[in-house]
Amino acid sequence: MLPDDAPAEESFRSWLLRHVGASAAEAILGLIFIATFDHDPGRLSAAFARERLRRALSGGVRYVVGGWSTLVGLLAERAASLGVQIQTRTRVPALPAGQTILATSLATARQLTGDRSLAWPSARVATFDLGLRADAGPGWFRVMDLDDRIYAARYSVADPTLAPPGHELIQVAAACSPRERKTDAERRVQRLLDQSWPGWRAAMRWQRSCVRTHCTGAIDLPGTTWRDRPAIRRGSPLAVATDQSAAPGLLAEAAITAAQLAVQQLLVPSSDAVPAPIRLTNTRPTMYGLSCRQPVRSGLATVGSPRDYPFQLHREGAHCHDVLGYGAPPPWKGFPLARWRYCAVALGAGRRVLGTPDR
Ligand SMILES: Cc1cc2nc3c(=O)[nH]c(=O)nc-3n(C[C@H](O)[C@H](O)[C@H](O)COP(=O)(O)OP(=O)(O)OC[C@H]3O[C@@H](n4cnc5c(N)ncnc54)[C@H](O)[C@@H]3O)c2cc1C
């Protein structure tokens, strides 16, 4: 029914409305919140949300016995067997010296480095964990409110080790708009549970809840793709690998791919290393970093060989978006050019421009 490809420039809602009726579009938006955690998936890039929809519908879910901690435990075991020293329950207070991969959240990496370009949109979600007596359990495994963007599942049905004997674990995720209060999200969830499991209040033995931001990976807004997210390589000897970094994949996959790329990039000999995007001393801090629209036809000159530097010089503003002025005087000759994603290139009237190659 829906084409496989969708444009990154268009919003998911307007793209959907070109292919299906309004009520079908709203139902699809309600469904895709589960794979994006976003309160309004219609605002996301059509390419991003279409791919999430494809992945969400492409197969069943595998529940690992013990949940994430089983996966983390196995990874830690394997790392330790390779000689890695792991220190837990310790916060790194400052950026360590030497080769470093920061695999925290993007927000923490921003704090540790002071680099404000380490920022990208993510969803806001309220999560509720409920421990309930099993004898009064409902008949369902999961229940969704597509209009209200709530997903609840009785995970202890798939994995009984998650709750003590005679008990159930229900986990609920409710997408929140930027200003929704936790108590309001709580009320929405309680309404859904009242409708789907009338006895849940009497059966409840334990609960916890919180509102989380920047914990459910990146979301790409129209006009952006994962390639526009903060680069992993930040200049020798630092790499930042998070689930909001410039890496493909769904949710945690992006974090895993980012980590693999970070290792590969730090292993690149320094002569071939990818310099970090040049730190701009700009007067408009919110316009930090940019990329060029491709293909570029009216550049001033081609830089390097097409293989090494598949860029062209641009006049500021021509075929670019988010172009920054850079206060340094010409000539630009000798200005460092980076391979791969970043390229500090052209100037016009004493201004330098940072650009990127083809998407
Ligand atoms: C409710 C919910 C459901 C989800 N469901 C799924 C799902 O079904 N599938 C999926 O693929 N993804 C899912 N995700 C997303 C997934 O959890 C994340 O994408 C993934 O955990 C990101 O991994 P990460 O290692 O990049 O970051 P994190 O898991 O956030 O790990 C970063 C680590 O850095 C540590 N840290 C932070 N600051 C410091 C410091 N100063 N010093 C030392 N350590 C520090 C933190 O304590 C943390 O342990 C879900 C997320 C949520 C919130």
PDBQT file of the ligand as one rigid body, heavy atoms in Angstrom, charges set to zero:
ROOT
HETATM    1  C1  LIG A 401      11.570   2.525  27.611  1.00  0.00    +0.000 C 
HETATM    2  C2  LIG A 401      12.611   2.240  26.565  1.00  0.00    +0.000 A 
HETATM    3  C3  LIG A 401      12.452   1.150  25.732  1.00  0.00    +0.000 A 
HETATM    4  C4  LIG A 401      13.409   0.863  24.763  1.00  0.00    +0.000 A 
HETATM    5  N1  LIG A 401      13.226  -0.243  23.959  1.00  0.00    +0.000 NA
HETATM    6  C5  LIG A 401      14.153  -0.530  23.046  1.00  0.00    +0.000 A 
HETATM    7  C6  LIG A 401      14.011  -1.693  22.237  1.00  0.00    +0.000 A 
HETATM    8  O1  LIG A 401      13.056  -2.449  22.371  1.00  0.00    +0.000 OA
HETATM    9  N2  LIG A 401      14.979  -1.950  21.317  1.00  0.00    +0.000 N 
HETATM   10  C7  LIG A 401      16.056  -1.143  21.157  1.00  0.00    +0.000 A 
HETATM   11  O2  LIG A 401      16.900  -1.436  20.310  1.00  0.00    +0.000 OA
HETATM   12  N3  LIG A 401      16.222  -0.026  21.909  1.00  0.00    +0.000 NA
HETATM   13  C8  LIG A 401      15.291   0.288  22.847  1.00  0.00    +0.000 A 
HETATM   14  N4  LIG A 401      15.456   1.412  23.615  1.00  0.00    +0.000 N 
HETATM   15  C9  LIG A 401      16.583   2.300  23.348  1.00  0.00    +0.000 C 
HETATM   16  C10 LIG A 401      17.849   1.734  23.958  1.00  0.00    +0.000 C 
HETATM   17  O3  LIG A 401      17.672   1.517  25.333  1.00  0.00    +0.000 OA
HETATM   18  C11 LIG A 401      18.996   2.745  23.747  1.00  0.00    +0.000 C 
HETATM   19  O4  LIG A 401      19.072   3.071  22.381  1.00  0.00    +0.000 OA
HETATM   20  C12 LIG A 401      20.308   2.136  24.181  1.00  0.00    +0.000 C 
HETATM   21  O5  LIG A 401      20.271   1.813  25.552  1.00  0.00    +0.000 OA
HETATM   22  C13 LIG A 401      21.447   3.126  23.928  1.00  0.00    +0.000 C 
HETATM   23  O6  LIG A 401      22.636   2.527  24.353  1.00  0.00    +0.000 OA
HETATM   24  P1  LIG A 401      23.901   3.398  24.714  1.00  0.00    +0.000 P 
HETATM   25  O7  LIG A 401      24.931   2.436  25.183  1.00  0.00    +0.000 OA
HETATM   26  O8  LIG A 401      24.224   4.310  23.577  1.00  0.00    +0.000 OA
HETATM   27  O9  LIG A 401      23.442   4.372  25.889  1.00  0.00    +0.000 OA
HETATM   28  P2  LIG A 401      22.981   4.024  27.342  1.00  0.00    +0.000 P 
HETATM   29  O10 LIG A 401      22.286   2.701  27.398  1.00  0.00    +0.000 OA
HETATM   30  O11 LIG A 401      22.244   5.236  27.801  1.00  0.00    +0.000 OA
HETATM   31  O12 LIG A 401      24.350   3.874  28.140  1.00  0.00    +0.000 OA
HETATM   32  C14 LIG A 401      25.158   4.989  28.452  1.00  0.00    +0.000 C 
HETATM   33  C15 LIG A 401      25.871   4.664  29.739  1.00  0.00    +0.000 C 
HETATM   34  O13 LIG A 401      26.778   5.725  30.036  1.00  0.00    +0.000 OA
HETATM   35  C16 LIG A 401      26.793   5.865  31.440  1.00  0.00    +0.000 C 
HETATM   36  N5  LIG A 401      27.311   7.187  31.777  1.00  0.00    +0.000 N 
HETATM   37  C17 LIG A 401      26.727   8.402  31.617  1.00  0.00    +0.000 A 
HETATM   38  N6  LIG A 401      27.518   9.361  32.077  1.00  0.00    +0.000 NA
HETATM   39  C18 LIG A 401      28.653   8.791  32.509  1.00  0.00    +0.000 A 
HETATM   40  C19 LIG A 401      29.849   9.281  33.095  1.00  0.00    +0.000 A 
HETATM   41  N7  LIG A 401      30.063  10.576  33.317  1.00  0.00    +0.000 N 
HETATM   42  N8  LIG A 401      30.805   8.370  33.445  1.00  0.00    +0.000 NA
HETATM   43  C20 LIG A 401      30.624   7.045  33.216  1.00  0.00    +0.000 A 
HETATM   44  N9  LIG A 401      29.514   6.530  32.671  1.00  0.00    +0.000 NA
HETATM   45  C21 LIG A 401      28.529   7.388  32.322  1.00  0.00    +0.000 A 
HETATM   46  C22 LIG A 401      25.333   5.698  31.843  1.00  0.00    +0.000 C 
HETATM   47  O14 LIG A 401      25.229   5.380  33.216  1.00  0.00    +0.000 OA
HETATM   48  C23 LIG A 401      24.925   4.534  30.939  1.00  0.00    +0.000 C 
HETATM   49  O15 LIG A 401      25.152   3.308  31.554  1.00  0.00    +0.000 OA
HETATM   50  C24 LIG A 401      14.528   1.705  24.604  1.00  0.00    +0.000 A 
HETATM   51  C25 LIG A 401      14.694   2.810  25.464  1.00  0.00    +0.000 A 
HETATM   52  C26 LIG A 401      13.745   3.075  26.433  1.00  0.00    +0.000 A 
HETATM   53  C27 LIG A 401      13.941   4.260  27.348  1.00  0.00    +0.000 C 
ENDROOT
TORSDOF 0
